[in-house]
Amino acid sequence: MKQRKHDVDVIYEGVLFDIAADKLVAGERLQSQYLMAIEQAVHPNTVLKAMNRLSDEGILGSVPQSHRFVVPRAVMRAKRKAVALVDGRLFADVADAARAGYSDDQIMATVRDAIGAARHDARNGKA
């Protein structure tokens, strides 16, 4: 059974995925940590930990006592990290399906269904 993802990881990955999808662009100012905490229904320290991790990795910069922003030279690194996270999940899920007895055809059908659902959600603003 998979363990629930920690809130810090969810926020960290959310920012990475937003950069990968060009929802956050180089130099863009992030919303305040307080507002992000309210939106995510977490304690502000949880957001602070995720932002510090992204800053430690050089993906976010900061203006002391003001805001954080996407570091322009780090955009491609953030995109590579997002791809690596997704690849890891896909490989793990396919391995789980194979261990559970799914045939290759069943796995491929499930992947095709997931792609179709994701595209539908993206067209309808649910992505």
Backbone as numpy.savetxt, mean C-alpha at the origin, in Angstrom:
# Nx Ny Nz CAx CAy CAz Cx Cy Cz
-3.65 -19.98 9.07 -4.49 -18.79 9.07 -3.61 -17.55 9.07
-3.95 -16.60 8.20 -3.16 -15.39 8.11 -3.50 -14.45 9.25
-2.46 -13.78 9.74 -2.61 -12.84 10.83 -3.07 -11.49 10.27
-3.88 -10.78 11.04 -4.34 -9.45 10.65 -3.14 -8.53 10.54
-3.12 -7.76 9.48 -2.02 -6.83 9.24 -2.06 -5.72 10.30
-0.91 -5.36 10.81 -0.77 -4.31 11.80 -1.14 -2.97 11.18
-1.78 -2.10 11.94 -2.23 -0.80 11.44 -1.09 0.03 10.85
0.09 -0.03 11.47 1.24 0.72 10.94 1.55 0.25 9.51
1.53 -1.08 9.31 1.80 -1.63 7.97 0.74 -1.21 6.97
-0.51 -1.18 7.39 -1.60 -0.78 6.49 -1.40 0.66 6.03
-1.06 1.55 6.93 -0.84 2.96 6.58 0.41 3.10 5.71
1.49 2.44 6.09 2.73 2.45 5.33 2.47 2.00 3.88
1.82 0.86 3.74 1.55 0.33 2.40 0.57 1.22 1.63
-0.37 1.81 2.32 -1.31 2.71 1.65 -0.61 3.88 0.99
0.36 4.45 1.69 1.12 5.56 1.11 1.95 5.06 -0.08
2.61 3.91 0.08 3.38 3.34 -1.04 2.49 3.12 -2.26
1.32 2.52 -2.04 0.42 2.23 -3.16 -0.11 3.53 -3.78
-0.34 4.55 -2.96 -0.78 5.84 -3.52 0.31 6.46 -4.39
1.56 6.31 -3.99 2.67 6.81 -4.82 2.75 5.99 -6.10
2.65 4.66 -5.98 2.73 3.78 -7.15 1.62 4.08 -8.16
0.45 4.45 -7.67 -0.69 4.74 -8.54 -0.75 6.22 -8.95
0.27 6.98 -8.61 0.35 8.41 -8.92 -0.77 9.22 -8.27
-1.31 8.70 -7.16 -2.27 9.49 -6.38 -1.52 10.50 -5.51
-0.28 10.15 -5.19 0.65 11.08 -4.53 1.83 11.22 -5.47
2.18 12.44 -5.80 3.26 12.67 -6.76 4.45 13.34 -6.09
5.56 13.33 -6.79 6.80 13.91 -6.28 6.57 15.33 -5.80
7.02 15.59 -4.59 6.91 16.93 -4.01 5.57 17.21 -3.34
4.61 16.33 -3.52 3.27 16.59 -2.97 3.27 16.51 -1.45
2.57 17.43 -0.86 2.43 17.49 0.59 1.36 16.49 1.03
1.68 15.69 2.04 0.70 14.75 2.59 -0.22 15.48 3.54
-1.42 14.93 3.69 -2.35 15.52 4.66 -1.75 15.36 6.05
-2.28 16.08 7.00 -1.72 16.04 8.35 -1.87 14.65 8.95
-0.94 14.32 9.83 -0.98 13.03 10.50 -2.25 12.90 11.34
-2.71 14.01 11.90 -3.92 14.00 12.71 -5.13 13.63 11.85
-5.26 14.27 10.68 -6.38 13.95 9.79 -6.29 12.51 9.27
-5.06 12.07 8.97 -4.88 10.69 8.52 -5.31 9.71 9.61
-4.99 10.03 10.86 -5.38 9.17 11.98 -6.90 9.10 12.11
-7.56 10.22 11.94 -9.02 10.24 12.01 -9.61 9.39 10.89
-9.11 9.58 9.66 -9.62 8.82 8.52 -9.41 7.32 8.68
-8.27 6.93 9.24 -7.93 5.51 9.39 -8.47 4.93 10.71
-9.04 5.77 11.55 -9.56 5.35 12.86 -8.47 4.68 13.71
-7.32 5.35 13.76 -6.20 4.85 14.56 -5.67 6.00 15.41
-4.83 5.66 16.36 -4.18 6.66 17.21 -3.16 7.42 16.36
-2.99 8.72 16.57 -2.00 9.48 15.81 -0.59 8.90 15.87
-0.22 8.25 16.97 1.10 7.64 17.05 1.28 6.51 16.05
0.19 5.85 15.68 0.25 4.79 14.68 0.63 5.39 13.33
0.02 6.51 13.00 0.36 7.21 11.75 1.80 7.71 11.82
2.18 8.24 12.96 3.54 8.75 13.14 4.58 7.64 12.88
4.32 6.44 13.37 5.25 5.33 13.16 5.37 4.99 11.68
4.25 4.96 10.97 4.28 4.67 9.53 5.01 5.77 8.77
4.75 7.02 9.11 5.40 8.14 8.42 6.91 8.14 8.72
7.27 7.84 9.96 8.70 7.78 10.30 9.39 6.66 9.53
8.73 5.54 9.38 9.31 4.44 8.60 9.55 4.87 7.15
8.56 5.53 6.56 8.71 6.02 5.18 9.80 7.09 5.09
9.90 7.91 6.10 10.96 8.93 6.13 12.33 8.28 6.28
12.43 7.28 7.17 13.70 6.57 7.37 14.16 5.90 6.08
13.21 5.47 5.25 13.54 4.83 3.97 13.79 5.85 2.86
13.64 7.13 3.19 13.91 8.18 2.21 12.79 8.42 1.22
11.62 7.88 1.49 10.49 8.05 0.57 9.73 9.34 0.87
9.67 9.69 2.14 9.05 10.96 2.54 10.11 11.87 3.14
9.93 13.14 2.88 10.74 14.17 3.52 9.84 14.94 4.46
10.41 15.85 5.23 9.57 16.62 6.13 10.10 18.03 6.30
9.17 18.89 6.59 9.47 20.26 6.98 9.13 20.29 8.47
10.13 20.44 9.34 9.88 20.35 10.79 8.72 21.23 11.24
7.91 20.66 12.09 6.73 21.34 12.65 5.72 21.76 11.60
5.79 21.17 10.41 4.86 21.58 9.36 4.21 20.39 8.65
4.94 19.72 7.76 4.32 18.66 6.96 5.36 17.69 6.40
4.84 16.63 5.83 5.68 15.66 5.11 5.31 15.72 3.64
6.25 15.29 2.80 6.05 15.33 1.36 6.75 14.15 0.71
6.33 13.83 -0.51 6.94 12.75 -1.27 8.27 13.26 -1.83
9.36 12.56 -1.50 10.68 12.94 -1.99 10.77 12.61 -3.48
11.00 13.62 -4.32 11.01 13.38 -5.77 11.92 12.25 -6.22
13.12 12.16 -5.70 14.05 11.13 -6.18 13.69 9.74 -5.66
12.69 9.64 -4.78 12.33 8.35 -4.19 11.09 7.73 -4.80
10.47 8.39 -5.77 9.21 7.89 -6.35 9.40 6.50 -6.96
10.43 6.31 -7.75 10.63 5.00 -8.39 10.92 3.92 -7.35
11.66 4.26 -6.30 11.93 3.30 -5.24 10.63 2.90 -4.55
9.76 3.87 -4.30 8.46 3.57 -3.68 7.63 2.67 -4.58
7.66 2.93 -5.89 6.91 2.10 -6.83 7.46 0.68 -6.84
8.77 0.51 -6.80 9.37 -0.83 -6.77 8.99 -1.57 -5.49
8.98 -0.86 -4.37 8.60 -1.48 -3.10 7.14 -1.94 -3.16
6.26 -1.13 -3.74 4.84 -1.50 -3.84 4.68 -2.75 -4.71
5.40 -2.80 -5.82 5.33 -3.97 -6.70 5.84 -5.21 -5.96
6.92 -5.07 -5.20 7.47 -6.21 -4.46 6.48 -6.71 -3.41
5.77 -5.80 -2.75 4.76 -6.21 -1.76 3.65 -7.01 -2.42
3.16 -6.51 -3.55 2.07 -7.21 -4.26 2.56 -8.56 -4.78
3.74 -8.59 -5.36 4.29 -9.85 -5.86 4.39 -10.88 -4.75
4.87 -10.46 -3.60 4.99 -11.38 -2.47 3.66 -11.95 -2.05
2.64 -11.09 -2.01 1.29 -11.57 -1.64 0.74 -12.53 -2.67
0.92 -12.19 -3.95 0.41 -13.07 -5.01 1.07 -14.43 -4.96
2.39 -14.46 -4.83 3.10 -15.74 -4.76 2.63 -16.55 -3.56
2.48 -15.90 -2.41 2.04 -16.61 -1.21 0.62 -17.16 -1.39
-0.27 -16.35 -1.97 -1.65 -16.80 -2.17 -1.74 -17.94 -3.18
-0.96 -17.89 -4.24 -0.95 -18.98 -5.22 -0.40 -20.24 -4.58
0.64 -20.11 -3.78 1.20 -21.27 -3.08 0.16 -21.87 -2.13
-0.57 -21.01 -1.42 -1.64 -21.50 -0.52 -2.71 -22.25 -1.29
-3.11 -21.70 -2.44 -4.13 -22.35 -3.26 -3.65 -23.72 -3.75
-2.40 -23.79 -4.17 -1.85 -25.07 -4.64 -1.82 -26.09 -3.50
-1.41 -25.63 -2.30 -1.38 -26.54 -1.14 -2.79 -26.99 -0.76
-3.78 -26.15 -1.03 -5.17 -26.48 -0.70 -5.80 -27.39 -1.76
-5.03 -27.71 -2.80 -5.53 -28.66 -3.79 -6.13 -28.04 -5.04
-6.04 -26.72 -5.19 -6.54 -26.09 -6.41 -5.69 -26.54 -7.60
-6.35 -26.77 -8.72 -5.61 -27.08 -9.94 -5.10 -25.78 -10.54
-4.17 -25.88 -11.47 -3.67 -24.68 -12.16 -4.81 -23.93 -12.82
-5.74 -24.67 -13.42 -6.88 -24.02 -14.09 -7.76 -23.28 -13.09
-7.96 -23.86 -11.91 -8.77 -23.18 -10.88 -8.07 -21.91 -10.40
-6.77 -22.00 -10.21 -6.01 -20.82 -9.77 -6.10 -19.72 -10.83
-5.90 -20.08 -12.09 -5.97 -19.08 -13.18 -7.37 -18.47 -13.27
-8.41 -19.28 -13.11 -9.78 -18.76 -13.16 -10.02 -17.78 -12.02
-9.51 -18.10 -10.85 -9.67 -17.21 -9.70 -8.93 -15.90 -9.92
-7.73 -15.99 -10.48 -6.95 -14.77 -10.77 -7.69 -13.92 -11.80
-8.22 -14.55 -12.86 -8.97 -13.79 -13.87 -10.18 -13.11 -13.24
-10.90 -13.81 -12.34 -12.05 -13.22 -11.66 -11.63 -12.03 -10.80
-10.50 -12.17 -10.12 -10.00 -11.09 -9.26 -9.63 -9.87 -10.10
-9.00 -10.10 -11.25 -8.64 -8.99 -12.14 -9.90 -8.29 -12.63
-10.89 -9.06 -13.03 -12.15 -8.46 -13.49 -12.82 -7.64 -12.40
-12.84 -8.17 -11.18 -13.46 -7.44 -10.07 -12.69 -6.16 -9.75
-11.35 -6.23 -9.79 -10.53 -5.05 -9.52 -10.76 -3.97 -10.57
-10.84 -4.38 -11.83 -11.10 -3.40 -12.89 -12.48 -2.78 -12.74
-13.46 -3.59 -12.39 -14.81 -3.07 -12.17 -14.81 -2.05 -11.04
-14.15 -2.41 -9.93 -14.09 -1.49 -8.79 -13.37 -0.19 -9.18
-12.29 -0.30 -9.95 -11.55 0.89 -10.36 -12.42 1.79 -11.23
-13.19 1.20 -12.13 -14.07 2.01 -12.99 -15.16 2.70 -12.19
-15.55 2.08 -11.07 -16.62 2.62 -10.25 -16.12 3.39 -9.02
-14.83 3.72 -9.05 -14.26 4.55 -7.98 -14.11 3.85 -6.64
-14.04 2.52 -6.65 -13.91 1.78 -5.39 -12.49 1.32 -5.14
-11.56 1.66 -6.05 -10.18 1.18 -5.90 -9.45 1.96 -4.84
